[in-house]
């Protein structure tokens, strides 16, 4: 399949008229300042969106539900920060639950050892992504209460490209192994670069970083992803694997792109992004990034974080500087 064919068959050119999930702007709520990093799945005949909220102190994780992917109801916070002195004292950003791999499959979750398996990351200090995050696993029987394992994947154990800190991870189960994709940044000093690597395990206890990391490096100077190649969302489509991700370039703007692979280890990028920012003043004029993908009734849905610029007005007497919420694009026009 050619680059052009792949891009056309997975295009989602029709954006919803407004953000589908917005911050609450209510002090004390998990999402008072921003909503970020969506993850879509189907469960009990409905569509759910795991999402990360920011409250001015750090990340907390919430869940929303929809019957039509246009209108969403927040179910509230499902993973809160931990006690003082714990790894999650200031942050808990859950980003993925192991699911059916097929892009055109049911998009339902897959139980592991009788429970749902998720992955999270947490930062060591209060503030927006303050300090190098670590990655851990979490487990649930009902998707509402989660048991967290201590972080197992640390930036300090990695190579130079990831030693500055870890970010979003997603876990794919395939042929008896677990592939955990994650983006990470290099350590100062030097230009900040985020790239994507993978660690592999057969028992969820012993993880080995792939020797060819980063499997999704930034592009060459001048490319649309020459600073970041981040936030992997990995799914199977027929005989190939797809990695939806976002790129940031030195000219400004974060947009979503696509790579493909035959073996989960060697990836090839489309040369241009598959989702662009909107016009000045729109809800995604600054960033259109951090993809979550789901197919339902033959329609491809592409959730992402839309960011509006500094012209966003004050709310509740607080100058947030930007509006950051969840947007949705689709392969068909919105009704």
Kinemage of the C-alpha trace (Angstrom):
@kinemage 1
@onewidth
@group {chain A} dominant
@subgroup {mainchain}
@vectorlist {calphas} color= white
{ca unk a 1} P 0.000 0.000 0.000
{ca unk a 2} L 1.380 3.389 -0.969
{ca unk a 3} L 1.807 6.333 1.392
{ca unk a 4} L -1.070 8.086 -0.334
{ca unk a 5} L -3.414 5.080 -0.087
{ca unk a 6} L -2.637 4.595 3.602
{ca unk a 7} L -3.233 8.255 4.392
{ca unk a 8} L -6.497 8.363 2.433
{ca unk a 9} L -7.950 5.187 3.950
{ca unk a 10} L -7.199 6.381 7.488
{ca unk a 11} L -8.116 10.028 6.995
{ca unk a 12} L -10.400 11.760 9.492
{ca unk a 13} L -10.921 15.160 7.846
{ca unk a 14} L -14.214 16.033 9.553
{ca unk a 15} L -13.762 17.720 12.919
{ca unk a 16} L -16.510 18.099 15.507
{ca unk a 17} L -17.742 21.693 15.758
{ca unk a 18} L -16.459 22.076 19.327
{ca unk a 19} L -14.417 20.266 21.947
{ca unk a 20} L -16.189 17.103 23.098
{ca unk a 21} L -14.635 17.194 26.570
{ca unk a 22} L -13.654 20.455 28.261
{ca unk a 23} L -12.049 21.299 31.599
{ca unk a 24} L -14.449 21.952 34.458
{ca unk a 25} L -12.774 25.206 35.573
{ca unk a 26} L -13.998 24.313 39.054
{ca unk a 27} L -11.304 24.657 41.763
{ca unk a 28} L -10.574 21.351 43.459
{ca unk a 29} L -11.807 19.193 40.593
{ca unk a 30} L -9.395 16.781 38.898
{ca unk a 31} L -9.886 18.599 35.584
{ca unk a 32} L -10.053 22.204 36.787
{ca unk a 33} L -7.300 23.451 34.479
{ca unk a 34} L -7.052 21.057 31.521
{ca unk a 35} L -8.001 17.698 30.014
{ca unk a 36} L -5.436 15.750 28.038
{ca unk a 37} L -4.299 12.352 26.637
{ca unk a 38} L -7.501 10.519 25.583
{ca unk a 39} L -7.843 6.727 25.302
{ca unk a 40} L -10.954 5.249 23.633
{ca unk a 41} L -12.514 1.814 24.105
{ca unk a 42} L -15.850 0.004 23.958
{ca unk a 43} L -17.445 -1.668 26.969
{ca unk a 44} L -20.981 -2.966 27.593
{ca unk a 45} L -22.196 -1.519 24.305
{ca unk a 46} L -20.985 2.022 25.000
{ca unk a 47} L -17.873 4.056 24.190
{ca unk a 48} L -15.617 5.201 27.008
{ca unk a 49} L -12.810 7.734 27.137
{ca unk a 50} L -10.052 7.516 29.707
{ca unk a 51} L -8.490 10.957 30.057
{ca unk a 52} L -5.974 12.845 32.162
{ca unk a 53} L -7.003 15.943 34.083
{ca unk a 54} L -4.706 18.670 35.405
{ca unk a 55} L -5.680 20.642 38.505
{ca unk a 56} L -2.764 23.016 38.935
{ca unk a 57} L -0.906 20.579 41.211
{ca unk a 58} L -0.528 17.586 38.935
{ca unk a 59} L -2.296 14.950 36.886
{ca unk a 60} L -5.258 12.838 37.965
{ca unk a 61} L -7.213 10.413 35.773
{ca unk a 62} L -10.892 10.438 34.835
{ca unk a 63} L -13.395 8.493 32.733
{ca unk a 64} L -16.169 9.651 30.407
{ca unk a 65} L -18.858 7.766 28.458
{ca unk a 66} L -20.794 8.388 25.243
{ca unk a 67} L -23.493 6.725 23.154
{ca unk a 68} L -22.707 8.587 19.943
{ca unk a 69} L -19.092 9.889 20.312
{ca unk a 70} L -20.478 13.409 19.981
{ca unk a 71} L -21.888 13.948 23.458
{ca unk a 72} L -19.886 12.825 26.473
{ca unk a 73} L -20.708 12.523 30.165
{ca unk a 74} L -17.920 12.607 32.718
{ca unk a 75} L -18.122 9.752 35.199
{ca unk a 76} L -15.544 11.463 37.371
{ca unk a 77} L -12.100 10.585 38.619
{ca unk a 78} L -11.102 6.898 38.644
{ca unk a 79} L -7.438 7.158 39.710
{ca unk a 80} L -6.393 9.716 42.297
{ca unk a 81} L -3.027 10.775 43.663
{ca unk a 82} L -1.425 8.662 46.360
{ca unk a 83} L -0.458 9.471 49.957
{ca unk a 84} L 2.457 11.694 50.947
{ca unk a 85} L 5.777 10.055 50.173
{ca unk a 86} L 4.341 7.720 47.509
{ca unk a 87} L 5.454 7.783 43.842
{ca unk a 88} L 2.033 9.191 42.916
{ca unk a 89} L 1.867 11.858 45.625
{ca unk a 90} L 1.617 14.644 43.050
{ca unk a 91} L 0.651 12.944 39.766
{ca unk a 92} L -1.107 9.920 38.357
{ca unk a 93} L -1.663 9.868 34.579
{ca unk a 94} L -3.173 6.596 33.378
{ca unk a 95} L -2.938 6.426 29.594
{ca unk a 96} L -3.804 2.935 28.317
{ca unk a 97} L -5.724 -0.262 29.057
{ca unk a 98} L -4.826 -3.461 27.193
{ca unk a 99} L -7.440 -3.881 24.454
{ca unk a 100} L -8.261 -5.826 21.333
{ca unk a 101} L -5.481 -4.962 18.915
{ca unk a 102} L -7.525 -4.701 15.714
{ca unk a 103} L -8.288 -1.232 14.424
{ca unk a 104} L -11.426 -2.590 12.731
{ca unk a 105} L -12.249 -4.959 15.594
{ca unk a 106} L -14.650 -4.514 18.523
{ca unk a 107} L -12.326 -2.092 20.392
{ca unk a 108} L -13.134 -3.905 23.638
{ca unk a 109} L -10.708 -4.464 26.491
{ca unk a 110} L -8.769 -7.710 26.937
{ca unk a 111} L -8.443 -9.168 30.408
{ca unk a 112} L -5.004 -10.251 31.562
{ca unk a 113} L -4.802 -12.777 34.370
{ca unk a 114} L -8.502 -12.244 34.962
{ca unk a 115} L -8.354 -8.442 35.334
{ca unk a 116} L -8.010 -5.311 33.251
{ca unk a 117} L -4.425 -4.131 32.882
{ca unk a 118} L -3.519 -0.470 32.530
{ca unk a 119} L -0.377 1.606 32.439
{ca unk a 120} L 0.336 4.961 34.059
{ca unk a 121} L 3.126 7.459 34.580
{ca unk a 122} L 3.815 9.822 37.462
{ca unk a 123} L 6.046 12.831 38.035
{ca unk a 124} L 8.057 13.342 41.239
{ca unk a 125} L 7.182 16.976 41.914
{ca unk a 126} L 4.081 19.187 41.894
{ca unk a 127} L 3.476 21.272 38.805
{ca unk a 128} L 2.965 20.604 35.133
{ca unk a 129} L 5.055 17.506 34.270
{ca unk a 130} L 7.694 18.498 36.825
{ca unk a 131} L 10.691 16.179 36.940
{ca unk a 132} L 11.413 12.871 35.179
{ca unk a 133} L 8.345 10.622 35.224
{ca unk a 134} L 8.372 6.868 35.774
{ca unk a 135} L 5.967 4.244 34.364
{ca unk a 136} L 3.995 1.598 36.263
{ca unk a 137} L 1.194 -0.933 35.818
{ca unk a 138} L -2.270 -0.914 37.376
{ca unk a 139} L -5.086 -3.464 37.639
{ca unk a 140} L -8.859 -3.355 37.952
{ca unk a 141} L -11.881 -5.651 38.040
{ca unk a 142} L -14.497 -2.978 37.287
{ca unk a 143} L -12.636 -0.095 35.541
{ca unk a 144} L -13.583 2.253 38.383
{ca unk a 145} L -11.157 1.200 41.108
{ca unk a 146} L -7.519 0.558 40.253
{ca unk a 147} L -4.728 -1.149 42.169
{ca unk a 148} L -1.372 0.433 41.366
{ca unk a 149} L 1.913 -1.405 41.263
{ca unk a 150} L 5.028 0.664 42.045
{ca unk a 151} L 6.717 2.172 38.980
{ca unk a 152} L 9.073 -0.272 37.258
{ca unk a 153} L 10.316 1.719 34.264
{ca unk a 154} L 12.620 4.612 35.135
{ca unk a 155} L 14.406 7.188 32.996
{ca unk a 156} L 17.611 6.730 34.968
{ca unk a 157} L 17.856 3.113 33.753
{ca unk a 158} L 17.657 4.045 30.092
{ca unk a 159} L 19.888 5.333 27.337
{ca unk a 160} L 20.714 8.974 26.679
{ca unk a 161} L 17.682 9.543 24.442
{ca unk a 162} L 15.277 8.781 27.351
{ca unk a 163} L 17.205 9.770 30.440
{ca unk a 164} L 15.461 13.121 30.815
{ca unk a 165} L 12.083 11.561 31.630
{ca unk a 166} L 9.319 9.251 30.435
{ca unk a 167} L 5.829 10.089 29.205
{ca unk a 168} L 2.831 8.235 27.758
{ca unk a 169} L 2.959 4.456 27.344
{ca unk a 170} L 0.710 1.920 25.618
{ca unk a 171} L 0.881 -1.862 25.899
{ca unk a 172} L 0.178 -4.292 23.056
{ca unk a 173} L -0.160 -8.024 23.735
{ca unk a 174} L 1.028 -10.136 20.793
{ca unk a 175} L 2.147 -13.759 20.431
{ca unk a 176} L 2.870 -14.312 24.106
{ca unk a 177} L 4.726 -11.042 24.676
{ca unk a 178} L 3.864 -7.547 25.857
{ca unk a 179} L 5.233 -4.594 23.897
{ca unk a 180} L 5.195 -1.362 25.869
{ca unk a 181} L 5.685 1.689 23.671
{ca unk a 182} L 6.539 4.968 25.369
{ca unk a 183} L 7.914 8.369 24.530
{ca unk a 184} L 10.751 9.952 26.457
{ca unk a 185} L 13.015 12.980 26.359
{ca unk a 186} L 16.770 13.390 26.396
{ca unk a 187} L 18.549 14.802 29.415
{ca unk a 188} L 19.729 18.395 29.673
{ca unk a 189} L 21.849 20.065 28.455
{ca unk a 190} L 20.977 20.095 24.793
{ca unk a 191} L 17.896 20.678 22.646
{ca unk a 192} L 14.810 18.979 24.070
{ca unk a 193} L 13.867 15.994 21.917
{ca unk a 194} L 11.090 13.456 22.536
{ca unk a 195} L 11.223 10.108 20.766
{ca unk a 196} L 9.445 6.763 21.088
{ca unk a 197} L 10.896 3.435 22.182
{ca unk a 198} L 9.656 0.016 23.240
{ca unk a 199} L 10.288 -2.404 26.093
{ca unk a 200} L 9.282 -6.079 25.879
{ca unk a 201} L 8.197 -8.607 28.517
{ca unk a 202} L 6.734 -12.099 28.573
{ca unk a 203} L 5.651 -12.058 32.217
{ca unk a 204} L 4.978 -8.357 33.053
{ca unk a 205} L 7.802 -8.538 35.596
{ca unk a 206} L 11.016 -8.554 33.633
{ca unk a 207} L 11.170 -5.888 30.936
{ca unk a 208} L 13.911 -5.443 28.371
{ca unk a 209} L 14.397 -2.272 26.386
{ca unk a 210} L 14.756 -2.967 22.679
{ca unk a 211} L 18.328 -2.497 21.497
{ca unk a 212} L 17.188 -0.551 18.440
{ca unk a 213} L 15.475 2.203 20.441
{ca unk a 214} L 14.173 4.725 19.704
{ca unk a 215} L 12.002 2.846 17.216
{ca unk a 216} L 10.310 6.099 16.236
{ca unk a 217} L 12.940 8.856 16.225
{ca unk a 218} L 12.358 12.487 15.404
{ca unk a 219} L 12.583 13.456 11.771
{ca unk a 220} L 15.456 15.300 10.088
{ca unk a 221} L 15.828 19.037 10.510
{ca unk a 222} L 12.942 20.804 8.818
{ca unk a 223} L 10.568 17.817 9.041
{ca unk a 224} L 7.147 18.267 10.647
{ca unk a 225} L 8.292 16.063 13.570
{ca unk a 226} L 11.900 17.191 13.999
{ca unk a 227} L 11.516 17.951 17.751
{ca unk a 228} L 8.944 15.407 19.059
{ca unk a 229} L 7.758 11.988 17.883
{ca unk a 230} L 5.528 11.199 20.843
{ca unk a 231} L 2.414 9.643 22.425
{ca unk a 232} L 2.158 6.280 20.643
{ca unk a 233} L -1.213 4.644 19.951
{ca unk a 234} L -0.477 1.225 18.425
{ca unk a 235} L -3.125 -0.897 16.670
{ca unk a 236} L -3.267 -3.742 14.145
{ca unk a 237} L -4.834 -3.229 10.714
{ca unk a 238} L -4.913 -6.316 8.535
{ca unk a 239} L -1.338 -7.492 8.080
{ca unk a 240} L 0.387 -4.382 9.389
{ca unk a 241} L 0.774 -2.499 12.641
{ca unk a 242} L -0.051 1.182 12.847
{ca unk a 243} L 1.382 3.743 15.238
{ca unk a 244} L -0.570 6.951 15.503
{ca unk a 245} L 1.605 9.577 17.179
{ca unk a 246} L 2.157 13.303 17.296
{ca unk a 247} L 5.004 15.389 16.011
{ca unk a 248} L 6.266 18.805 16.980
{ca unk a 249} L 8.459 20.800 14.644
{ca unk a 250} L 10.908 23.643 15.049
{ca unk a 251} L 8.550 25.917 13.103
{ca unk a 252} L 5.895 25.446 15.792
{ca unk a 253} L 2.657 23.476 16.065
{ca unk a 254} L 1.963 19.894 17.174
{ca unk a 255} L 0.059 17.605 14.809
{ca unk a 256} L -0.808 13.908 14.591
{ca unk a 257} L 0.949 11.544 12.228
{ca unk a 258} L 1.171 7.872 11.346
{ca unk a 259} L 3.812 5.153 11.027
{ca unk a 260} L 3.492 1.474 10.105
{ca unk a 261} L 5.408 -1.725 10.782
{ca unk a 262} L 5.440 -5.427 9.927
{ca unk a 263} L 6.997 -6.557 13.210
{ca unk a 264} L 6.361 -3.891 15.907
{ca unk a 265} L 10.075 -3.048 15.921
{ca unk a 266} L 10.886 -1.431 12.568
{ca unk a 267} L 8.678 1.537 11.720
{ca unk a 268} L 8.148 3.640 8.604
{ca unk a 269} L 6.565 7.080 8.757
{ca unk a 270} L 4.168 8.807 6.464
{ca unk a 271} L 5.984 11.930 5.265
{ca unk a 272} L 3.223 14.352 6.307
{ca unk a 273} L 0.844 14.604 9.271
{ca unk a 274} L -2.623 13.062 9.012
{ca unk a 275} L -4.295 15.695 11.212
{ca unk a 276} L -3.477 19.387 11.127
{ca unk a 277} L -4.155 22.295 13.453
{ca unk a 278} L -7.197 24.446 12.829
{ca unk a 279} L -7.426 28.084 11.748
{ca unk a 280} L -6.552 30.948 14.069
{ca unk a 281} L -9.046 31.181 16.919
{ca unk a 282} L -10.271 27.580 16.627
{ca unk a 283} L -10.158 25.108 19.514
{ca unk a 284} L -7.088 23.401 18.032
{ca unk a 285} L -5.302 26.384 16.520
{ca unk a 286} L -2.192 25.819 18.620
{ca unk a 287} L -2.015 22.012 18.888
{ca unk a 288} L -3.916 19.077 17.394
{ca unk a 289} L -2.109 16.166 19.005
{ca unk a 290} L -2.015 13.035 21.211
{ca unk a 291} L -4.178 10.636 19.173
{ca unk a 292} L -6.667 8.015 20.356
{ca unk a 293} L -8.281 5.904 17.636
{ca unk a 294} L -11.469 3.841 17.462
{ca unk a 295} L -13.566 2.430 14.613
{ca unk a 296} L -17.314 2.008 15.103
{ca unk a 297} L -19.878 0.966 12.482
{ca unk a 298} L -17.329 1.560 9.742
{ca unk a 299} L -16.540 5.120 10.848
{ca unk a 300} L -13.028 5.949 12.032
{ca unk a 301} L -12.907 8.283 15.043
{ca unk a 302} L -9.776 10.182 15.988
{ca unk a 303} L -9.817 11.758 19.452
{ca unk a 304} L -7.027 14.171 20.256
{ca unk a 305} L -6.013 17.020 22.518
{ca unk a 306} L -6.961 20.357 21.023
{ca unk a 307} L -5.277 23.458 22.394
{ca unk a 308} L -6.434 27.005 21.884
{ca unk a 309} L -3.938 29.806 22.268
{ca unk a 310} L -3.387 32.583 24.740
{ca unk a 311} L -6.478 34.513 23.589
{ca unk a 312} L -8.563 32.103 25.694
{ca unk a 313} L -10.342 34.227 28.354
{ca unk a 314} L -10.018 34.008 32.100
{ca unk a 315} L -12.291 31.528 33.881
{ca unk a 316} L -13.280 31.727 37.543
{ca unk a 317} L -10.813 34.590 37.926
{ca unk a 318} L -7.854 32.437 36.837
{ca unk a 319} L -5.755 33.092 33.733
{ca unk a 320} L -5.145 29.590 32.351
{ca unk a 321} L -3.213 30.877 29.357
{ca unk a 322} L -4.798 28.335 27.025
{ca unk a 323} L -7.787 26.026 26.681
{ca unk a 324} L -6.751 22.368 26.556
{ca unk a 325} L -9.462 19.759 26.010
{ca unk a 326} L -10.438 16.753 23.910
{ca unk a 327} L -11.462 17.162 20.282
{ca unk a 328} L -12.784 14.579 17.845
{ca unk a 329} L -12.354 14.084 14.112
{ca unk a 330} L -14.046 11.430 11.980
{ca unk a 331} L -13.900 9.842 8.557
{ca unk a 332} L -17.512 10.952 7.891
{ca unk a 333} L -19.284 14.257 8.379
{ca unk a 334} L -20.779 14.960 11.762
{ca unk a 335} L -24.583 14.872 11.958
